[in-house]
């Protein structure tokens, strides 16, 4: 989403006859201000502890002065100078901005940039001033301090997300646009745990409808599985509705409604208020790093990078897969043995189940799993189709009678999938990727779904950390296609970390 800060033009002014409904003139929401103070307190504590603690780690408890040919400084005063400069840089880089905290990686990137700037400028200053700082001091203060700040920011983020699941620390949002666009944005916001917005109302673009047709459009219902959102206005009453509902954010959904001039006039109406204007980009399922803004002659052009399915980063991904899978196979070999014995003792059948799956570019391979079903599971599948709880091409059944006793435990914690590390090591699969499909599934794919086969299937993936078997077919496809077009090594590490958390708190595995 793109945030547009309304320009202040003087309290109570109007522009081209546009009426304004003024909210209390406050630059920050109360929750954001309180959260910012908490971040400031933790940043200050970590930075002071790090900079002063580095003295004792480097010099012990002896009196330490900075030897210098030009400037004499005590290390205690030096630490206070560094701490103050560091905190000033964190503020200058807006690391506590309400728009970046709690979501995405921008907050962390700004913390790293502010830290690098601080130590870079101080290094130049000390060099010019001929202040000889012990390298051991910086070796301790820089990495430990930055790691400490990032870690506490992560802890605060976990706390904030937890609070938001209970409808605390949320921005009250009014969503504006055509019905389908508004409905999509509302569902996306409400279905994500820890989303920053609480949608309190919607204003619809009724187009050229008048009279009964307009009333019928405004009487439609916008609802998500979590809650129903009232339609409170058409486009003419957006600013008044925002004031009435106490909304601190107006989200314009989809393409510019009623012509490009609407957004400009809406920004005029919100001038001088505490309400932010946010544009929900129509570029859904395109990751931020692929989007670049390029203003040309006053036109805010958006450049979208085309996905690349060959090249250096794919070679690096393969090397990472090979190394990690090899190490994991060595470390987990005792667990492999325990699971193998348990499967064998359960019903005296074979330990490993192999099945043909479709990999990259449609090439087939044998995928390995610890057997979790009875020996004639495939033969009994046809008789269970009437009890299928899945959608699309997937067969799902919560209490599948074909699953063995030990198989239920293995599936709950995804231990049955451990042998796929062999597939990763051999190069048939990747550690992270789309779900490996059956040949029968691929035969029923729509044209666009074949894009899942552009990269190797994964041992884990977006589907694994977003609901697993509880996902619908459409949602599973959407997540896989998003990954195919937007994956990165950093994103893979995040998914792997989230997979560990999912396995310790299993949901949707059956």
Buried (B, 14 or more C-beta within 10 A) or exposed (E): BEEBEBEEEEEEEEBEEBEBBBBEEEEBBEBBEEBBEBBBEBBBEBBBBBBBBBBEBBBEEEEBEBEBEEEEBEBBEBBBBBBBBBBEBBBEBBBBBBBBBBBEBBBBEBBBBBBEBBBEEBEEEBEEEEBEBBEEBBEBBBEBBBEBBBEBBEEBBEBBBEBBEEEEBBBBBBBBBBBEBBBBBBBBBBEEEBBBBBBBBBBBBBBEBEEEEBEEBBEEEBEBEEEEBEBBBBBEEBBBBBBBBEBBBBBBBBEBBBEEEBBBBBBBBBBBBBBBBBBBEEEEEBBEEBBEEEEEEEEEEBEEEEBEEEEEEBEEBBEBBBEBBEEBBEEBEEEBEEBBEBBBEBBEEEBEBBEEBBBBEEEEBEBBBBBBBBBEBEEEBEEBEEEEEBEBBBBBBEEBEBBBEBBBBBBBBBBBBBBBBBBBBEBBBBBBBBBBBBEEBBEEBEEEBEBBBBBBBBBBBBBBBBBBBEBBBEBBBBBBBBBBBBBBEEBBEBBBEBBEEBBEEEEBBB
